[in-house]
Amino acid sequence: MNRCIKEVPSLPKKRLILYIAIFATLFLSVFSPNTGEVAHADEQGGGKLIYVIPIENDVERGLEAFLSRTTKEAVEAGADHIIFEINTPGGSVQAADNIGTIIADLDIPTTSFIISQALSAGSYIALHTDNIYMTPRATMGASGVINSDGTAADKKAQSAWLKAMTSAAEAGGRDPLYAAAMADSSIDLPELDAPEGEFLTLTPQEAVEVGYAEGIVSHRTELLHELGLSNATIIQTETTLAENIARFITNPIVISILLSLAGLGLIVELYSPGFGVPGSIGIISLVLFFYGHVVAGLAGMEAIIILVIGIALLIAEFFVPGGILGLLGVGAIIGSIFMSGANIGHMTISVAIALLVVIIASVILFRRVGLDKGVFRHVILRDRTTTELGYVSNENRLELIGMVGVTATALRPSGVAILGKDRVDVVSEGSFIQANVPIKVVKVEGARILVREL
């Protein structure tokens, strides 16, 4: 009896221990972090924050402002990786250089994902990132420096750009030869379809072979898998409306159009009564020009202040005669435009085009309209003191012709004569005539009375 009492409870005790062990195992497996699973989650980027920033269309200062803002946001948000999705034919060398500096200064890992093309300035930007991936249809290269008129840049500009390209490649651990071939057509690489005289453009397979791309992927999902970031949180950045306007306005062609419209509108307004559509178009064009350049970070407060001073001087010119204030006003406005420009050469061309349009419009309007309309009617004196209106500058005394008189003074050849009861200023025909000598009026020309000695 006592033995039974000792043996019976021993079995439930073992089972209880077994149940506790099984429960603990299940609990740990469900609620405790598994080392193997955590490693797998890290490989796939679980818990990481990725910023995707597009680089599209032309490379210009508006794009630079956009990238400056979005990369700053990524840094402030604590992003673990930045992916630049590139599809650009190139653009401004200065803007590309500034963008390259922005990317190079980042402490966050960066990747270029070339969706379609990264040509010219686009290839330079891509070389500043840590990784480069390309879609099967993408291209990269053709980075020669071309002027706005389509001609090759001078040797100084080409040399500086060549150094910038090779330096960007070397900084990323890439062979600088291929970056040089992208910018220098004299480098002979026939094995890459870039013989002497042709700029190098790499296909995705060629880029991988020469070490300029880490891989070829078809879409962003595949890229994230290659980077081990499949489970990361993605922040897709987009340009704001103001940035889109700035990017459009800072295009050199659009700048020329805006400045021409501004000049043409204001000139036409000068010949129009009141203030109407032409003046409004001119002011709106000028405001858009400065708005876009302010948003793009090109125009500072000093340029706006000079612009306001120039406009004030032009207004003052209508009240202060002389023309000096007007010239100073025009100079101040043109100066503020140049201060807002990203490229002095492009801005010079745009201003020259605008001035040419203004001059042509002024000549046409002057010939057709004259100065009888618009603001000119308030500042130009049109009243005339003509004879038809009863105004005479002197009395034309034709009735004196043939009259006989006597000299009151000697004529040397001018002097005074007595004609009837009047003392009249007269002139002899050229000879000296003494006083108190009879004379005769032979001719009257306005105030000039010609006499002859009898």
Secondary structure, DSSP 8 states (H G I E B T S, - for coil): -HHHHHHTTHHHHHHHHHHHHHHHHHHHHHHS--HHHHHHHHHTTTT-EEEEEEEES-B-HHHHHHHHHHHHHHHHHT-SEEEEEEEE--B-HHHHHHHHHHHHT--S-EEEEEEEEEETHHHHHHTTSSEEEE-TT-EEE----B-TTSSB--HHHHHHHHHHHHHHHHHTT--HHHHHHHH-TTS-BGGGTB-TTS--EE-HHHHHHTTS-SEE-SSHHHHHHHTT-TTSEEEE----HHHHHHHHHTSHHHHHHHHHHHHHHHHHHHTSSSS-HHHHHHHHHHHHHHHHHHHTT-S-HHHHHHHHHHHHHHHHHTTSTTSHHHHHHHHHHHHHHHHH-S-HHHHHHHHHHHHHHHHHHHHHHHHHTTTSSTTHHHHS------TTTT--SS---GGGTT-EEEESS-BSSEEEEEETTEEEEEEESSS-B-TT-EEEEEEEETTEEEEEE-
